[in-house]
Amino acid sequence: MTVRSWDGGTRVVAPEPPHLDRYFGSETAISGNLAVVGAWADDALGKSAGAAFVFRRVGANAWDPGQKIIALDGKALGRFGWSVAISGDYVIVGPFPNVRSAEQPTSSDEPAITPGTSGQGFLHRP
């Protein structure tokens, strides 16, 4: 058996304000020289509307600062970036499943489960 050692790694951090740090990286995927990182608490389109960041490897242990992806129909509590996947140059990003729209009142700050609203994802290519 051959035992290989790993290098110390490279830390990839949220390229935007620290409020993302709590959930930045809760979902990650990598393929070749691309990595996608979910940040479902991003507030750019409303509270926890969500985002994802795509990073490209630019050296042995270096990554570019990242390109932000947001949902075309993003809204508060959508939590886009809840799930991420990557294959080659294609990235798919999904929201939290079955989210009631922010306009519909709920008894708490959490999204309500609404039947029939899941089954979507957003496919991106750099």
N, C-alpha and C positions, 0 to 999 in steps of 0.2 A: 504494500500500500504506500502510495506517495502522499505525503502531507505537504500542502502548499500553504504559504503564509499570505495573508491579505495585507494590503497597504492600509494606512490610517483612514482612507476614504476622503471624500470631499463633502463638505456641508453645503447644502443648497438651502437658502433662506428666502422667506417671502420678500419679494422686491418692493412691496408697498408697506403702508403703515403697520405698526405692531399689532393692531387689533386682529389681524389675520393669524398671528402666531398660534393662537389656541387651536385652530382647526386646519391650518396649512399643513399638508402632508398626511392628513388622515387617510387619504387614498393616493397611491402612487403607482406608476407603471413605467417601464423602460423597454425600449426596443432599439438596438443599435446605438446610434449617437443621439437619440431623442429620449427625453423623459417628460412625463406629464404628472403634475401634482395638483390634486384637488384642494380647493379652499372654499368650502361651502358656506363659511360665515362672512364672506365678502359682502360689503354693504353698498357697492357702487350703484346697484339698481333698486335699492331698498334693503331693509334689514334682512340679513342672511339670504339675500337673493343668490349669492354664490358666484364662483368663478373657478377657472382652472388656469394653470400656467404651464407653458411648454418651454422646456430648456433644451438647448443643443450643446453637445460636447464640442469644445473648441480646442482641447488639448488633453494630455494624459490625465490630469486631475483638475481640469478647468471647464466651467460651463458658462454659457452666456447668461445675461441677467434675466431672461425669461420673457415670453410673450403672453400677455393676458388674454384669455378667452372668456366671454360672457355669453349667456343665452340670448338669442335674438328676441325672445318673448319673456325675458326674465322679469321677475317681480319678487316682492318681499316674501320671505319664507319659502322660496322655491328651492333653495339649497342646491343649486347647480354646482357640480363638482363633488357631489356625494359619492359618485362612482366614476372611475376613469379607466380607460384601457387604451393600448397603443399597439399598432402592428405596422412596421415599416414607417412610412410617412403619414399614416392615418391615425388620428386620435378620435376617440369617441368619449363624450362626457355626458353623464346622466344626472338628473336632479333627484332629490328625495322622492321616493315613490308615493303616489296618491296624495298629493298636497292640495288642500282646499285653497282657493285664491285668498289673497290678503284682504280683499274687500268683504269677504264673508266673516262675520264675527265669530270668535271662538271664546271659550271660557278661560283659555290660558294663552301663553305666548308660543305654544307649540303648534305645528300644523295639524289640522284635523284629517283623519283618514276619510277619503271620499271615494266610494267605489267607482271604477271605470275611468280613472284619470291617470293610470300608470301606462307604461309601454312607450316611452319616448326617450330618445337620446339625440345628441347633436354630433354629427360627424364633421371633423375639421381636417384640413390638409394644409401644411405650411406652404 
